[in-house]
Amino acid sequence: MEPVFAIVFGVMVAVAAYLLMSRNVLRIVLGLLVLGNAANLSIFIAGRLDSRVPPLVPEGETVLMGGANPLPQALILTAIVISFALVAFTVVLFQSAHRRLATLDADAMREAEPELQTTAGPMKSRRAEEPA
């Protein structure tokens, strides 16, 4: 079963990379969502998948042997919260950029930025101008 999850993880990362390299801002946000879910799947794969023992401690024992590992579950829960916060911030950022620039095209947003003013002539270093 783990090879299937590994292949699904690879497909999800490939889809996320494709969406993140898109020019449309909505596809970029969807790429972030898919990448966050791929990260959650990788944490899930790294944890134990084949545990069929219920998480019950037998009577007279103090340690659970072969039960479910709670660490990947806690990490995935934290990753879900972080992914949601990142996507929410990105949506608000792109919404304000869309309101200001009236476009969802990332290349058009880049062209709408003001150009830097450069001085004419070669640039001199400050050390050459300072007296010795």
Stockholm file with secondary structure:
# STOCKHOLM 1.0

chainA/1-132         MEPVFAIVFGVMVAVAAYLLMSRNVLRIVLGLLVLGNAANLSIFIAGRLDSRVPPLVPEGETVLMGGANPLPQALILTAIVISFALVAFTVVLFQSAHRRLATLDADAMREAEPELQTTAGPMKSRRAEEPA
#=GR chainA/1-132 SS CHHHHHHHHHHHHHHHHHHHTCSBHHHHHHHHHHHHHHHHHHHHHHSCSCCCSCSCCCTTCSSCCSCCCHHHHHHHHHHHHHHHHHHHHHHHHHHHHHHHHCCCBHHHHHHTSCCCCCCSSCCCCHHHHSCC
#=GC SS_cons         CHHHHHHHHHHHHHHHHHHHTCSBHHHHHHHHHHHHHHHHHHHHHHSCSCCCSCSCCCTTCSSCCSCCCHHHHHHHHHHHHHHHHHHHHHHHHHHHHHHHHCCCBHHHHHHTSCCCCCCSSCCCCHHHHSCC
//
